[in-house]
């Protein structure tokens, strides 16, 4: 008699077959959580990319409307491609919306896709295969950044990312729209998406930090996700929100402060945020702290240049975004 898979865990025997060659029941159901708010055109584009996955197993899509009336016309689908529509039942915002979807999910695996992003057709299949092969519980992929029509690929250059690496760099190519997680591990050990973060800012980095404390993040270094940067982001130009979130992370992840390079990264981000807000004294203070922990922290010097009004923060961000990078 063959062994039965443990509820909440993916099967570990063999690898995922290509679509159409094995019974759907042999693979874990994947629940895809798509939070959305007032972006119907972008949402439909994201949904099309999710439903077009060549994954052999069943796929459940949970569209979670935050701050707007759920569009029930989106519900339905085929037996192995079901779309469910929900309203955010928790804290308003991205984190509460994701948690609403996670808790309502029926799949053994949970994936996230923002409503302004899209997936390549093989995204989920490749990730499920990698989770099975590695016996992992959290897998990410690289991404393509679309900034105002200019596309750039962001790779990590590795297949595994540990906690120290994530402390010292946000590693933006590990975008939340690439996350695929064992639901039981997420709910029972890692914890849900943090709803206390101001405006859900940096909730993806917080989740990666918590997940990587016990075991590395498995990474597929292929750009299987296309992420839209620029005007579609709800965090564009919200520097006070960014600073508040950075201070929250410093208070709740003390290992950031303990690591000189990690601390310099966070202090440099705070310095740049203060410079963008026109708070020159605070920018100088945080820049000094950043340089004190790591003399060559680039964000500290960018903040000083902006604080001195030698260049605008918009110019700095624009150049970075064109290259697929951020502050």
N, C-alpha and C positions, 0 to 999 in steps of 0.2 A: 504494500500500500504506500503510495507517495505521501510525503509529508505535506501538511496543510500550512499555508502561510499564516504567520502570527498576525492577528488583527492590529492594524496601525503600523505595520512594518512592510516594506517591500520584499518580495521573494528574492532569494539570493542564488537560486540555482539557474545557471545559464544566463544568457543575455536576451534583451528584448528583440523579437523578430521584426522583420519589415512588415508593413501593413498589408493584410490580405493573405498571409501565409499560415497564421495560427488563430486559434479561437481567442476572441476578445477577453474571455474570462481568465486567461493565463497571465494577464498583466494587471498591475494595480490601476485603479481609477485615479485620474488626476483631476483635482478641483482647482480651477483657475479663478482667482479673485480679481475682479476688475472694478476698482473704485472709480466713480465718475461724478462730475458736477458741471452741468451747463455746457457740455461740449458734445452735442449729439453727432455732429459730422465726424469728429475725431474718434468718438466712441465706436461708431459703426465700422470705421476703418480698422481699429484695434480688434474688434470682435471678428471681423472677417479673417484676420491673420491667425487668430487663436483657433477658430473653427476649421481652418485649412490645414491644421497639423496632420502630418502623416503618421501619427502615433497609432499603434495597433490597439491599445487598450481604450477603455471608455474614458470620455472626457466630459466633465461637468463644469460649466461656466457660471459663476455667480457675479452678476452685475449689481454693484451696491451703489445706490444713489445717495449722495450726501447733500443735504440742504435743498433738495428739489424733489418733485413728485416722480416716483418710479415710472418708467415707461414700460407698461406691461406688454406692449406690442413686440418687445424683444424676446419675451419668453417663448419657450417651445423647443423645437429641434427634433433630431432623430434619437432613437433609444441609446445610442452610444455617443451622442453629441447633444447634450441637454443644456439649455440656457435657462437659468433661474434669475428672477429679478427681485431685489430686496431693497428696503430702505435702511439707512444706517441706524442701528438700534443702540449705539453706544456714544461715546464722546464725539461731537461734531468734528469733522476733519478726516484727513487721510488715514491716520492710525486707527481711529474708531471704525472707519469703513472697512479697512482690511480685517480687523478683528471680527466684525460682524460676519464677514464672509468666511473666515477661518472657522468660527464656531458653528456656522451653518453647513460647512462642507461635509460631504459624505465620502470623499476620496481618501485613500491612504497617503497620497501626496498632495501638497498644496503649492501652487505657483502664483506669482503676482504678475500682473501686466497693467501698467498705467494706461489711462484712456487716450493718451497722445503718443503712445509707442506702438510698435508692431514687431511681430516675430517672423523669422524665416520658417518655412514649412517643416523643417527637420529639427527645430529647436527642442521640443519636448522629447522626441524619440531619442536624440543623442544624449540628453541629460538623464533620462530613465536608464538607458544602457550603461551610462557611466556610474550612476548610483548602484546599480546591480553589481557591476564589475568591482567597484571599490568598497562595497559594503558601507557606503557613506550615508549621511542623513541630510546634508545641505550641499547643494551644487549650484554654481553660478556659471555664466558664460561671459565672453568678451562682447563688445558692442560696436556698432557703427553710430556715430553722432551726426545728426543732421542739424546744422546750425544755419538757418536762413538759406537753405539750399546747398550749402557747402558741407560735404560729407567727409568724415575722417574716421579711421578705424582705431579703436583703443584696445590694445592687447595687454595682458599681464606678463607674458613671457614665462609662464609657469603653469603647472597643473594642480598646485595646492597652495593655499594661502593660510599662514598661521596667525596666531593672535598678535605676536610682536609686529609683524608686517602691517597688520590693520591698525595697530596703535600709531605707527609711524607714518602711515599714509592712508587716506580715505580710499585709495584704489578705486577711483570713480568708475572704472570699467566693470566693476562688480555692481552693476546697477540693480535696483530692486525689481525691475521688469525682467531680470534674468533669474531671479531666485526660484528654486524648486526645493522644497523641504519636506521631510518626513513629518506628517501632521502630528503624530503622537509625540515625537521628540520636541516639536515646536510647542505644543500645548503643555506637555508634562515636565519638560526639563529646561528648554531654552527660554520659554515664556512668550507671551503674545507680543504684538507690536506695542511699543511704549506710548501710551496715550497722554502722559504728563509732559512730554516734550512740547515746548511752545510751538503752536501751529503745526505740529507733527514734523517740524524741520529736523533733518538728519536722523529720522527714525530708522532708515535703512542701515546707516553706519552703526547705530546703537545695537541693532539686531545682529549684525555681523560680529560685533565685539563680544556680545554675550554668547553667540553660537560657537565662536572660535576658542573660547576659554577652555573647553574640554577636548575639542578635536578640531583639526584644520578644516577649512572650507575646501571642498572638492571643486576644481575649476576646469571648465572646458574652454580652452583659449582660442575659440573661434567666434567671430562676430555674428551670433545667431539672433541678436536683438538690435532693432534700430530705435534709437532714442532721440526724441525731438527736444532740442535746447532752444532757448530764446523766448519769444513772446508767448508761447503756450504754457510756460511754467508759472505756477501761482506764486513762486518765490522770487521772481525777477525783481531786483532792486529793493527787496525787503531786508535791509541791512540790520535793522534793530532786531527783527525776528531771528536772523542768523546769529547775531551776537548773543541773544538770550538763550538760544539752543546750545551754543558753544559753551556758555557758562554752566548750563544744566549738565552737559556731558562731563565737564571737568569736575563737577560736584559729585556725580554718580559713578564715574569711572576713575577711581583714584590711581589706577595703573597708568593712566595718561600722564598725570603729574609726575609720577615716579620715574618715567623714562624721559631723559633729556630731549631726545629727538621728537618724541610724541608731544611733549609739553611745548616745545618750540613751534611745532605745527599749529597747535591750538592757539597759542599766544599770537602767532603771526596772523591767523585768520581774524582774531579779535582786533588786532592792530589795524588791519585793512578795513574791517567793518567800521571801526571808529573814524578812520580817515575818510571813508565814503560818506559818513554822516556829518562830516565837518567838525568832529571833535578832536582837534589836533593834539591837545595835551594827553588825552587818553590814548591816542594813536602812538604818541611818543613813549608813553609808559609801557604799553603792551609790546611795542617794538623792542624796547630795552630788555624786557623780560625774555622775549624770544631769542634775541641775540645772546643774552646771558646763558641760555641753555644750549644754544647751537649757533655759533658765530656766523654760519653761512645760510641761515634760514631765509630763503628768498622773499617770502611774504612780508617779512619785517621791513626789508628795504623797499619793496613796492609800496608799502604803507607810508614810509617816510617820504617817498617821492610824491605820493598823492597828497599827504598832509602839507607838504611844502608848496603845493599847487603848481608843481612843475609839469604835471600831466593829470588828466582827469581819471577818475576811477572807471568811468565808462570806456575810455580808450584801452585801459589795461584789461578789463574783462572782455572786451570785444576781440582783442588780439588772442587771448587765451582760448576763448570759445571757438574761434575759427580753427584752432588746432585741436579741438576736442577736449580741452582742459578747462578747469575752473579754479577759483581761488581755494 
